[in-house]
Each structure stands twice: as structure tokens, then as C-alpha cells.
Amino acid sequence: MRSPILKFLAALVVASFAASLPAQDWAKAALLKSPRHGEYVALKHGDRTVQAFVVYPEVSRKAPVVIMIHEIFGLSDWAKEMADELAAQGYIVIAPDLLSGAGPNGGGSDSFAPDAVTKAVSGLSADQVTADLDAAADYAKKIPAANGKLFVAGFCWGGGKSFAFATHRHDLSAAFVFYGPPPPDVTTITAPVYGFYAGNDARISATIPATTEAMKTAGKKYEPVIYDGAGHGFMRAGEDPANTVPGNKTARDEGFKRLTTLIDKLSAAASSHLQKPARTGAASKKSAIAAMSCHDATPSDAKHETTTNMAAII
């Protein structure tokens, strides 16, 4: 039998660990209320299948696509809620679960115990992550409701992967890096890179001067912004009702506004072109669109499961 002291210490360790985890019931509740269409799509490449959470905006025009890369906590409730928030701004969002198949019984992020998720994400092969993101980007290019503009945005661990993906994928319109480290070589980047960093996060923000110099030397566009008073993970922490750091909320709001403003600006040319339908046969086209079900807008060559509302998929 354990002594009272050992029991107390064990309880203290458990409580301390639980307090350190990102409680996300609030994110799940927000997702439950969403009116947008979300579904899980099976992305296949080689002998691997990646489950991706895809959310569609409620718009009448074709939309840009954002490949969203989750934090080191995997495809969490907050990651899915953030995907939905971006979709609310008029974008199609694809958030692949990069832990697909790596969990117990071949599960994904939600099959891991909380203390095992970060270790599993940290241990992912860089080549596999790139291939998974390629599968998401290739899928995005085939979505009938997409306007041809493709972006990548990542947070924390995913921020570093977003920067790295820009060195590999040359059809990106831009890469958005939220408090993630830079890749060792930036010379192959073709898209502009926009950084979002926390003032109280020297581990990551200290890399900005060298990254700025490397991108300048390579002739690449890199625009970092540091949000004073914010800590690492401010996009999630700034939404959390339990947040006690005012700088996190400020940075979250300003960062989200900057992100959407940039996407809108970079998508403007394609959107204005695609929003001008031919006069001939316009009425018949509208009738065809009205008759199309929400599932008809999914590429026919992808195997997937669809849902009718957010409550069924979280």
C-alpha cells in the first residue's frame, strides 16, 4: 500500500500535468454550433491514408484553399475549431491529421493519451509529413469550389512545417508561419512567407534576424511581425476562456485579422476574374448549381466520408 505522502505526490504530478494540457472543451463547444459543412476526407498516397478535416465556407463564389497544419498537440478540438473559423472567412480549409494511422489500433490524434500526442508528433518523419501535405495540396487543386489559390498556414510545430513546405511546394500563393522555426535552407522558396511571432517567446523569435537575412540574401519575400506581450501559442491561448495574459488575446485578434487580410489581398485577382460569369447560359448554370448537393462538390476520385453537420464529426 502506498503511503499518504506517495499518494499526495502522485496526485500532485497528475494535477500538474493536467493543468499543463490545453483544455479545449470551449473549442469543441464552438465547433458544435458551426453552421458550416465539415467532413473527413481520406487522402491516399502510396500505401498511406491520411484523414483530413475539410470545412467549406458558405459563399456563392469559388474560394481559396488553406492547408492548415496543426500544433504539436495533433488535430485537436482547437485545430478543428480554427479550421472552421477560417472557413467562416470565406476559405476552404483542409486540416490533415498528420498522426493518421500512428495511434493505437491504427487511429489518429484522438486515439492517443494526452501525454503521448506530443511525443508522437515530434517523432514524425519529415518526408512523411511532406508527402501528407502534398496529398492535401493535390486534393485541394481538384476541388471544384476552389479558385486556384493555395495557401499553407501552420501553428507551433505546424508553423515550422509550413515554412518547410514552402521550400518544397512551388504552387503556393503564400505560407503563413505562426511561431515556428525556419528551415535550414530557404533558397528554394518561391512563395512569400509571412511570420507571426510572440514577444515572450525568445526560443523562436530569436531566429527572426538570421531568417530575415537569409531570406533577403536569397531574394525571397519574408515579412515577420512580433506581437509584444504574447507568449508561444497565442492563437490558441488567446481564444481560451482560461487565458490570463491580455497580450495573447490581442495578438490572436491582430494575427487573425492580418492572416485573413493577406489571404483576401493575395486572392483578389483570381476572385475578381472568377466572379464574372459568361452572360450566355448564366440562368442554366445557376439552376445546375442550385440542384447540386453539398457532396457533389467533392472531387469524385477521392474516397471519403461526409457528414451533414459539425456535431456528427467531433
Secondary structure, DSSP 8 states (H G I E B T S, - for coil): ---HHHHHHHHHHHHHHHHHS---HHHHHHHHT--SEEEEEEEEETTEEEEEEEEE---SS-EEEEEEE--TT-S-HHHHHHHHHHHTTT-EEEEE-TTTTTSGGG--GGGS-HHHHHHHHHT--HHHHHHHHHHHHHHHHT-TTEEEEEEEEEETHHHHHHHHHHTT-TT-SEEEEES----S--TT--S-EEEEEEEE-HHHHTTHHHHHHHHHHTT--EEEEEEEEEETTHHHHTT-TT---HHHHHHHHHHHHHHHHHHHHHHHHHHHHHT---STTHHHHHHHHHH--GGGGS-TTS-EE--SSGGGT-
